[in-house]
Amino acid sequence: MFPWIPSNLNFPFSGDVNQRIEPDWFFGTINSEVGDGEIEREIFLNVASYGKQIGLITDVLLCIANELKITSDNNRTLSNLKKIQAEVEKIKNSKQERVKENAKKILYKLKSINHEEFNSLIMEFQKER
């Protein structure tokens, strides 16, 4: 486009960015007066993520609301919680479909490149069932 500008010219704060992002930075910032970052990290990595924990709490709250016959018609907060839960489920289902489609594409590619390896992989998965 502009032949006089070199193609490898980077302006300040531009160009390639290589950055490793890990949850460790977050846990190290937890103030000791409100929690223990090491414990939070261990729970997050080995037990349940915050999303999983919130999802379980949401399920219990909606179950309790149902048992108490609280309807979303007369409770805006309950209605909002149900909408959020539905959106979360929609995203999860969408992700599952994308992963499934990507797996199918890779399997078809493997099958076209190396039919024996494809069959071996399929048999390996069938044994795991």
C-alpha positions as CSV (number, residue, x, y, z in Angstrom):
1,M,0.0,0.0,0.0
2,F,2.7,2.5,1.0
3,P,6.0,1.1,-0.5
4,W,8.2,3.6,1.4
5,I,7.0,2.2,4.8
6,P,8.9,-1.0,5.8
7,S,6.6,-4.0,6.5
8,N,8.2,-4.8,9.8
9,L,7.7,-1.3,11.2
10,N,5.9,-1.3,14.6
11,F,4.6,1.8,16.2
12,P,4.8,2.2,20.0
13,F,2.4,-0.2,21.8
14,S,1.8,-2.1,18.6
15,G,3.1,-5.3,17.0
16,D,3.2,-8.8,18.1
17,V,2.2,-9.6,21.7
18,N,3.1,-12.8,23.3
19,Q,1.6,-13.1,26.7
20,R,1.0,-16.1,29.0
21,I,-2.2,-15.6,31.0
22,E,-2.7,-17.8,34.0
23,P,-5.1,-17.6,37.0
24,D,-2.1,-17.5,39.4
25,W,-1.9,-13.7,39.3
26,F,-5.4,-13.4,40.6
27,F,-5.0,-15.7,43.6
28,G,-1.8,-13.9,44.7
29,T,-3.8,-10.6,44.9
30,I,-6.3,-11.9,47.5
31,N,-5.9,-9.9,50.7
32,S,-5.1,-12.1,53.6
33,E,-7.9,-10.4,55.6
34,V,-10.6,-11.6,53.2
35,G,-9.2,-15.0,52.2
36,D,-6.3,-17.3,51.5
37,G,-5.0,-17.1,48.0
38,E,-3.3,-20.5,48.2
39,I,-6.5,-22.2,49.4
40,E,-8.6,-20.4,46.7
41,R,-6.2,-21.5,44.0
42,E,-6.2,-25.1,45.2
43,I,-10.0,-25.2,45.3
44,F,-10.2,-23.6,41.8
45,L,-7.8,-26.0,40.2
46,N,-8.6,-29.2,42.0
47,V,-12.2,-29.0,43.2
48,A,-14.4,-26.6,41.2
49,S,-14.1,-23.4,39.3
50,Y,-16.0,-20.3,40.4
51,G,-18.4,-20.9,37.5
52,K,-19.1,-24.5,38.6
53,Q,-19.7,-23.3,42.2
54,I,-22.0,-20.5,41.1
55,G,-23.8,-23.0,38.8
56,L,-24.5,-25.4,41.6
57,I,-25.7,-22.5,43.9
58,T,-28.0,-21.3,41.0
59,D,-29.5,-24.8,40.6
60,V,-30.2,-25.0,44.3
61,L,-31.7,-21.6,44.5
62,L,-34.0,-22.3,41.5
63,C,-35.0,-25.6,43.1
64,I,-35.9,-23.9,46.4
65,A,-37.8,-21.2,44.5
66,N,-39.8,-23.9,42.7
67,E,-40.5,-25.7,46.0
68,L,-41.7,-22.5,47.7
69,K,-43.7,-21.7,44.6
70,I,-42.0,-18.4,44.0
71,T,-42.7,-17.5,40.4
72,S,-40.6,-15.4,38.1
73,D,-43.8,-13.5,37.3
74,N,-43.7,-11.7,40.6
75,N,-40.0,-11.8,41.3
76,R,-37.8,-9.8,38.9
77,T,-34.6,-11.2,40.5
78,L,-35.7,-14.8,40.0
79,S,-36.6,-14.0,36.5
80,N,-33.2,-12.5,35.9
81,L,-31.5,-15.6,37.4
82,K,-33.5,-17.9,35.2
83,K,-32.5,-15.8,32.1
84,I,-28.8,-15.9,33.1
85,Q,-29.0,-19.7,33.7
86,A,-30.6,-20.2,30.3
87,E,-27.9,-18.1,28.6
88,V,-25.1,-20.0,30.4
89,E,-26.7,-23.3,29.2
90,K,-26.9,-22.0,25.6
91,I,-23.2,-21.1,25.6
92,K,-22.3,-24.5,27.1
93,N,-24.3,-26.3,24.5
94,S,-22.9,-24.2,21.7
95,K,-19.4,-25.0,22.9
96,Q,-20.2,-28.7,23.0
97,E,-21.5,-28.6,19.4
98,R,-18.3,-26.7,18.2
99,V,-16.0,-29.2,19.9
100,K,-18.0,-32.1,18.4
101,E,-17.9,-30.5,14.9
102,N,-14.1,-29.9,15.2
103,A,-13.6,-33.5,16.4
104,K,-15.5,-34.8,13.4
105,K,-13.4,-32.7,11.0
106,I,-10.2,-33.9,12.5
107,L,-11.4,-37.5,12.4
108,Y,-12.4,-37.2,8.7
109,K,-9.0,-35.7,8.0
110,L,-7.2,-38.6,9.8
111,K,-9.4,-41.1,7.9
112,S,-8.5,-39.6,4.6
113,I,-4.8,-39.4,5.4
114,N,-4.3,-42.7,7.3
115,H,-7.2,-45.1,7.4
116,E,-5.4,-47.6,9.7
117,E,-4.6,-45.0,12.3
118,F,-8.2,-43.8,12.1
119,N,-9.5,-47.4,12.7
120,S,-7.0,-47.8,15.5
121,L,-8.2,-44.6,17.2
122,I,-11.8,-45.6,16.9
123,M,-11.2,-49.0,18.4
124,E,-9.2,-47.4,21.2
125,F,-12.2,-45.1,22.1
126,Q,-14.6,-48.1,21.8
127,K,-12.5,-50.0,24.4
128,E,-12.8,-47.1,26.8
129,R,-16.6,-47.2,26.8
